[in-house]
Amino acid sequence: MVVVKIAYGQKGLADLKNRFRFGKKGMKWQHTISVWGTCLFTFSAMNLATGALNQIVLAPGDFTWNVNLFSSDFLVGFLIAMFLDAGAVFEENGWRGFTLPLLQSRFNPLKASIVLGLMWFGWHIPVKFDIFFYGFENALKLFFILMIKFVLLSIIMTFFFNQVGGMTIIAIAMHGISNDSVRLAGEILSDSYTVYLLTEIHLVIPMLIVAIGLVLKTKGRLGLTPDQ
């Protein structure tokens, strides 16, 4: 918000505030609900696909997957993850609320998403610095997978963000669900390098499928309309 205030003044802050809607002003509510429903299904399905891959590949002692999708605890936790995840709430004003619209005004949506994904990855390097305990070469492999993950996630998020007219709330929800505090993808019980690497690969696989599908479907436009 400080950067927005300095760069764009009161108008920039007003634009940031106006992005706190479920859908763009004037957008048909049926379209908004449809986009949100598709978005929540997609992100939940990606997490469940990751859980299934973990279940198939990892040893029982390295992974557990016992989420109850129909319990009240899960539903409450899912809503909290969507709208109150600390990382999502504090980061998305900057990533999708400010940076993505700026990048899309200069580049096509696909290139903007890739640039943002690389920036997002760079932001997380300091908090992932502990992976160097696995050794330098292993750490580089993990960083490469993490970089791919952030870029793919950025592409997917751009599509749904654009579909609701560039609203920050859906970005917060996507970020929160992808952090998976409700353990849709299960819980990792091992801190070994091999398990870490495999679980990150399992996160990337469904993201790769969805991202490629969206890029092909939209021919790289990722839901961006001329009026955006």
KOLNU-477514 format. One record per residue (C-alpha): residue number from 1; chain; z negated, x, y. Coordinates in steps of 0.2 Angstrom, whole numbers, plus 5000, padded with zeros to 4 digits. Each point is the difference from the previous one (the first is absolute). Layout:
residues N
R  lumse  lumti     Z     X     Y
R    NUM      A     Z     X     Y
...
END
This chain:
residues 228
R  lumse  lumti     Z     X     Y
R      1      A  5000  5000  5000
R      2      A  4997  5015  5012
R      3      A  5017  5007  4996
R      4      A  5008  4982  5003
R      5      A  4990  4998  5017
R      6      A  5006  5017  5006
R      7      A  5018  4999  4995
R      8      A  5003  4981  5003
R      9      A  4986  4994  5010
R     10      A  4994  4982  5000
R     11      A  5016  4994  4994
R     12      A  4999  5011  4984
R     13      A  4982  4993  4997
R     14      A  5006  4983  5002
R     15      A  5014  5003  4987
R     16      A  4988  5007  4988
R     17      A  4989  4985  5002
R     18      A  5014  4988  4997
R     19      A  5004  5008  4983
R     20      A  4983  4993  4994
R     21      A  5008  4984  4992
R     22      A  5005  4995  4983
R     23      A  5018  4997  5006
R     24      A  5010  5003  5015
R     25      A  4998  4986  5014
R     26      A  5013  4987  4997
R     27      A  5003  5005  4982
R     28      A  5000  4985  4988
R     29      A  4984  4999  4990
R     30      A  5009  4997  4984
R     31      A  5009  5017  5002
R     32      A  4983  5008  5004
R     33      A  4992  4993  4985
R     34      A  5014  5005  4989
R     35      A  5000  5018  5006
R     36      A  4981  5001  4998
R     37      A  5001  4993  4983
R     38      A  5013  5012  4994
R     39      A  4991  5015  5008
R     40      A  4984  4996  4992
R     41      A  5008  4997  4983
R     42      A  5010  5016  5002
R     43      A  4985  5011  5004
R     44      A  4989  4992  4987
R     45      A  5014  5002  4987
R     46      A  5002  5019  5004
R     47      A  4982  5003  4998
R     48      A  5000  4990  4983
R     49      A  5015  5010  4994
R     50      A  4991  5016  5004
R     51      A  4985  4994  4990
R     52      A  5011  4996  4986
R     53      A  5008  5017  5000
R     54      A  4982  5008  5001
R     55      A  4995  4989  4985
R     56      A  5015  5006  4990
R     57      A  4999  5018  5004
R     58      A  4982  5005  5003
R     59      A  4987  5002  4987
R     60      A  4986  4987  4999
R     61      A  4987  5012  5007
R     62      A  5011  5004  5015
R     63      A  5003  4982  5006
R     64      A  4993  4982  5000
R     65      A  5009  4984  5005
R     66      A  4989  4985  4999
R     67      A  5004  4990  5016
R     68      A  4997  4981  5000
R     69      A  5014  4993  5011
R     70      A  4992  4983  5000
R     71      A  4982  5004  5004
R     72      A  4993  4996  5017
R     73      A  4994  5018  5002
R     74      A  5018  5006  4998
R     75      A  5007  4987  5013
R     76      A  4987  5004  5013
R     77      A  5003  5019  4997
R     78      A  5019  4997  5001
R     79      A  4998  4991  5017
R     80      A  4989  5014  5007
R     81      A  5012  5013  4994
R     82      A  5014  4991  5009
R     83      A  4992  4998  5017
R     84      A  4985  5011  5001
R     85      A  5004  5017  4991
R     86      A  4994  5013  5013
R     87      A  5015  5012  4997
R     88      A  5013  4986  5003
R     89      A  4991  4992  5015
R     90      A  4998  5016  5009
R     91      A  5017  5008  4995
R     92      A  5013  4986  5001
R     93      A  4998  4997  5019
R     94      A  5007  5018  5001
R     95      A  5012  5000  4985
R     96      A  5009  4983  5000
R     97      A  4993  4993  5016
R     98      A  5006  5014  5011
R     99      A  5010  5014  4991
R    100      A  5012  4990  4989
R    101      A  5007  4989  5014
R    102      A  5002  5016  5011
R    103      A  5009  5009  4985
R    104      A  5011  4985  4997
R    105      A  5006  4999  5018
R    106      A  5007  5018  4997
R    107      A  5005  5000  4982
R    108      A  5006  4988  4986
R    109      A  4986  4992  4991
R    110      A  5002  5011  4984
R    111      A  4999  5016  5010
R    112      A  4986  4993  5011
R    113      A  4990  4996  4984
R    114      A  5003  5017  4992
R    115      A  4994  5009  5016
R    116      A  4985  4989  5001
R    117      A  4996  5003  4982
R    118      A  5000  5019  5002
R    119      A  4989  4998  5015
R    120      A  4988  4989  4990
R    121      A  5000  5013  4986
R    122      A  4996  5014  5013
R    123      A  4986  4990  5007
R    124      A  4992  4999  4982
R    125      A  5002  5018  4996
R    126      A  4982  5005  5007
R    127      A  4991  4987  4989
R    128      A  5010  5005  4985
R    129      A  4996  5019  5002
R    130      A  4988  4999  4985
R    131      A  5015  5000  4989
R    132      A  5002  5019  5002
R    133      A  4985  5001  4988
R    134      A  5013  4997  4987
R    135      A  5009  5016  5005
R    136      A  5014  5003  5013
R    137      A  5015  4996  4989
R    138      A  4992  4984  4993
R    139      A  4995  4995  5018
R    140      A  5018  5002  5005
R    141      A  5006  4988  4986
R    142      A  4987  4987  5005
R    143      A  5004  5002  5019
R    144      A  5019  4997  4996
R    145      A  4996  4984  4990
R    146      A  4988  4994  5014
R    147      A  5014  5003  5012
R    148      A  5012  4990  4990
R    149      A  4987  4986  4998
R    150      A  4997  4999  5019
R    151      A  5019  4999  5004
R    152      A  5004  4987  4987
R    153      A  4985  4989  5006
R    154      A  5006  5002  5018
R    155      A  5017  4994  4995
R    156      A  4993  4984  4991
R    157      A  4987  4997  5014
R    158      A  5014  5001  5013
R    159      A  5010  4986  4991
R    160      A  4986  4987  5001
R    161      A  4994  5006  5017
R    162      A  5017  4996  5007
R    163      A  5002  4984  4990
R    164      A  4985  4992  5010
R    165      A  5007  5007  5017
R    166      A  4990  5016  5000
R    167      A  4982  4994  4999
R    168      A  4986  5012  4997
R    169      A  4989  4988  4989
R    170      A  5012  5000  4985
R    171      A  5000  5019  5002
R    172      A  4981  5000  4999
R    173      A  5001  4989  4984
R    174      A  5013  5011  4992
R    175      A  4990  5016  5003
R    176      A  4984  4992  4994
R    177      A  5008  4994  4984
R    178      A  5008  5017  4997
R    179      A  4983  5008  5001
R    180      A  4995  4989  4986
R    181      A  4981  4999  5002
R    182      A  5000  4985  4988
R    183      A  5007  5011  4986
R    184      A  5015  4990  4996
R    185      A  5008  5016  4993
R    186      A  4984  5003  4991
R    187      A  4987  5014  5002
R    188      A  5002  5019  4996
R    189      A  4985  5007  4991
R    190      A  5007  5018  4999
R    191      A  5002  5013  5014
R    192      A  5011  5012  4990
R    193      A  5016  5006  5007
R    194      A  5011  4992  4987
R    195      A  4993  4983  5002
R    196      A  5001  5001  5019
R    197      A  5018  5005  4999
R    198      A  5004  4986  4988
R    199      A  4992  4987  5010
R    200      A  5009  5005  5016
R    201      A  5016  5000  4990
R    202      A  4996  4982  4994
R    203      A  4997  4995  5018
R    204      A  5017  5006  5005
R    205      A  5010  4993  4986
R    206      A  4999  4981  5005
R    207      A  5001  5005  5019
R    208      A  5016  5009  4996
R    209      A  5008  4985  4991
R    210      A  4995  4988  5014
R    211      A  5005  5012  5014
R    212      A  5017  5003  4993
R    213      A  5003  4982  4997
R    214      A  4995  4996  5018
R    215      A  5012  5013  5007
R    216      A  5014  4994  4990
R    217      A  4997  4982  5003
R    218      A  4999  5002  5019
R    219      A  5013  5015  5001
R    220      A  4986  5010  5008
R    221      A  4996  4987  5014
R    222      A  4983  4996  4992
R    223      A  4999  4983  5008
R    224      A  5003  5006  5017
R    225      A  5008  4987  5011
R    226      A  5010  5003  5016
R    227      A  4987  4992  5011
R    228      A  4987  5012  4994
END
